Amino acid sequence: MQFISTKIKGLFEIHPDIRKDSRGDFFKTFHLDTFESNGMPTQWAEEYVSHSSKNVLRGMHFQVPPMHHHKIVTCLSGAVLDVVVDLRKESATYQQVYATELNDENKSGLFIPKGCAHGFLSLQDESLMFYKVSTVYSPEHDKGILWNSIHFDWPVSNPLLSERDKKHPGLQTFISPFL
């Protein structure tokens, strides 16, 4: 398992060691010793799975303090364009975006630090995402910003969105609680 730094401080691509044979493949999404030796958090409170059709866009989501959390995401099947925006006001990459494709071929994941919004666009009809988060879901702390207000050129103009995701504030009007 390798952690690859990105332009956003604390955001890492996770490249697993994939074992393949005639039966299929096998890979780890988390390993305590590897995470600890890289200075990464190892306490996880909840896990989720989402299933999305092509052109479904989920995001841009986060939880605000004191329930903000680290997150690990991995695409188990299909493919997604995974997008993160830095909402930490004092960060050198404040409001900057990082995007990468996660899919069932590369089996890569992302470690997303507290203070970043996360979302993804499903690129295939059957995309299955696995998430680990460091705090439990808290409806009153669950927030988002409007997907098309971030500084990113999405490859779709009319994605399938939840009613909730259509109503998030834009990035320019969002007052970040993340220092």
C-alpha positions in Angstrom: 0.0 0.0 0.0 1.5 3.3 -1.1 0.4 6.8 0.0 0.9 9.4 -2.8 0.8 13.1 -1.8 -1.4 15.5 -3.8 -1.4 19.2 -4.2 -3.8 19.5 -1.2 -2.1 19.1 2.1 -3.2 15.9 3.9 -5.0 14.5 0.8 -3.4 11.3 -0.4 -4.1 8.8 -3.1 -3.9 5.3 -1.8 -2.5 2.7 -4.2 -3.0 -0.8 -2.9 -0.9 -3.9 -3.6 -3.3 -5.9 -5.9 -2.9 -9.7 -5.8 -4.3 -11.3 -8.9 -4.6 -15.0 -9.9 -7.0 -17.2 -11.8 -9.7 -16.7 -9.2 -9.7 -12.9 -9.4 -8.0 -10.3 -7.3 -7.5 -9.3 -3.7 -6.4 -6.0 -2.1 -6.5 -4.1 1.2 -8.3 -0.8 1.7 -6.9 -0.3 5.2 -3.9 -1.7 7.2 -3.4 -0.5 10.8 0.4 -0.7 10.8 0.8 0.9 7.4 -1.5 3.8 8.3 0.3 4.3 11.7 3.7 4.2 10.1 2.6 6.9 7.6 1.2 9.1 10.4 -2.4 8.5 9.3 -5.5 8.2 11.5 -6.5 4.7 12.4 -9.8 5.2 14.3 -12.9 4.8 12.1 -16.4 5.2 13.3 -18.6 4.2 10.4 -18.5 2.6 6.9 -20.8 3.2 4.0 -21.4 1.8 0.5 -23.2 3.8 -2.3 -24.4 2.4 -5.6 -24.7 4.9 -8.4 -25.8 4.9 -12.1 -24.0 6.7 -14.8 -24.0 10.5 -14.5 -25.1 10.5 -10.8 -23.2 13.2 -9.0 -23.0 13.0 -5.2 -21.5 16.0 -3.5 -19.9 18.1 -2.5 -20.3 16.8 1.1 -18.6 17.2 4.5 -19.4 17.5 8.2 -18.6 20.7 10.2 -16.9 20.8 13.6 -17.1 19.3 16.1 -18.2 16.3 13.9 -15.9 16.9 11.0 -14.1 13.8 9.8 -11.3 12.2 7.9 -12.6 9.9 5.1 -11.3 7.1 3.0 -13.1 6.3 -0.3 -12.5 3.4 -2.7 -14.4 2.4 -5.9 -15.1 -1.3 -5.6 -16.8 -1.6 -9.0 -17.4 0.7 -12.0 -15.6 4.0 -12.2 -16.0 7.5 -10.7 -14.4 10.9 -11.1 -13.6 11.7 -7.5 -13.4 15.3 -6.5 -12.1 17.1 -3.4 -12.1 20.8 -2.6 -10.1 22.3 0.3 -12.3 24.3 2.6 -9.6 25.1 5.3 -9.3 28.9 5.3 -5.7 29.0 6.3 -4.6 26.3 3.9 -2.2 27.2 1.1 -4.7 25.4 -1.2 -7.9 26.9 0.1 -10.7 26.4 -2.4 -8.5 24.5 -4.8 -9.8 21.2 -6.3 -8.2 17.9 -6.8 -9.7 15.2 -9.0 -8.8 11.7 -10.0 -10.5 8.6 -11.4 -11.1 5.8 -9.0 -12.2 2.5 -10.6 -12.3 -1.2 -10.2 -9.2 -1.6 -12.3 -6.8 0.6 -10.4 -8.5 -0.1 -7.0 -7.0 3.2 -5.7 -8.6 5.2 -3.0 -8.3 8.6 -1.5 -7.6 9.6 2.1 -9.5 12.9 2.6 -8.6 15.1 5.6 -10.9 17.0 7.8 -11.9 20.3 6.3 -12.3 19.1 2.7 -15.5 18.6 0.7 -15.9 15.4 -1.2 -18.0 14.4 -4.2 -17.9 12.1 -7.2 -19.5 11.6 -10.6 -20.3 8.1 -11.6 -18.8 7.3 -15.0 -20.4 3.9 -15.5 -23.9 2.4 -14.9 -22.8 0.4 -11.9 -20.4 2.3 -9.7 -20.0 1.0 -6.1 -18.2 3.2 -3.6 -16.9 2.2 -0.2 -16.3 4.9 2.5 -14.8 4.9 6.0 -15.3 8.0 8.2 -13.7 8.9 11.5 -16.9 10.3 13.1 -20.5 9.1 13.1 -23.1 10.7 10.8 -24.6 13.8 12.4 -27.5 15.4 10.5 -27.1 18.8 12.1 -23.4 18.9 11.1 -23.8 17.4 7.6 -23.3 20.1 5.0 -22.4 20.6 1.4 -21.5 23.1 -1.3 -23.0 23.3 -4.7 -21.2 21.0 -7.2 -20.9 23.5 -10.0 -19.7 26.4 -7.8 -16.2 25.0 -7.3 -13.3 25.8 -9.6 -13.7 22.6 -11.6 -14.8 21.7 -15.2 -17.0 18.7 -14.7 -17.4 16.5 -17.8 -21.2 16.6 -17.5 -23.6 19.6 -17.7 -26.7 18.0 -16.4 -25.9 15.3 -13.8 -28.4 13.3 -11.8 -28.5 15.1 -8.4 -30.4 14.6 -5.1 -32.8 17.4 -4.2 -30.5 18.1 -1.2 -27.4 18.5 -3.4 -29.3 20.9 -5.7 -29.8 23.3 -2.7 -26.3 23.6 -1.3 -24.8 27.1 -1.1 -22.2 28.1 -3.6 -18.6 28.1 -2.7 -18.4 31.9 -3.0 -21.1 32.4 -0.3 -20.1 29.5 1.9 -18.5 30.7 5.2 -16.0 28.0 6.1 -15.8 26.9 9.8 -12.5 25.1 9.0 -9.3 26.9 10.2 
